[in-house]
Amino acid sequence: MDDSMRLVLWYRDNVKGGPIYSFDARNTAPEAGKHFADIQTLSNRASFNPTTNPAYLTIRAIKREDMGEYKCRVDFRRSRTLTTIVRLNVISMSLHMLTFRSL
């Protein structure tokens, strides 16, 4: 029985409008699904891997602005819709350069 995912939508709590990333395989095989990323939010830093179990979204070059709550909605062929919420905390370390002078 084929119960593959058909539509995956990623939202972020502080981004208005539609999803920040989507994967659409409603009219095709999951391997040939179409990927769409919100250019203003993610630029080309995000990718989604639908072939692993579980599938996952990767965001490269994390920025402090990426911190927040992310919601993922997955629609399957037969099963009910699954929604997951993930909190991303970004911890940045600030390095200060110290200068020593000899007396």
Helices and strands as residue ranges (DSSP letters): E 5-12, E 21-24, G 30-32, E 34-37, H 39-42, E 46-49, E 56-59, G 64-66, E 68-76, E 82-88
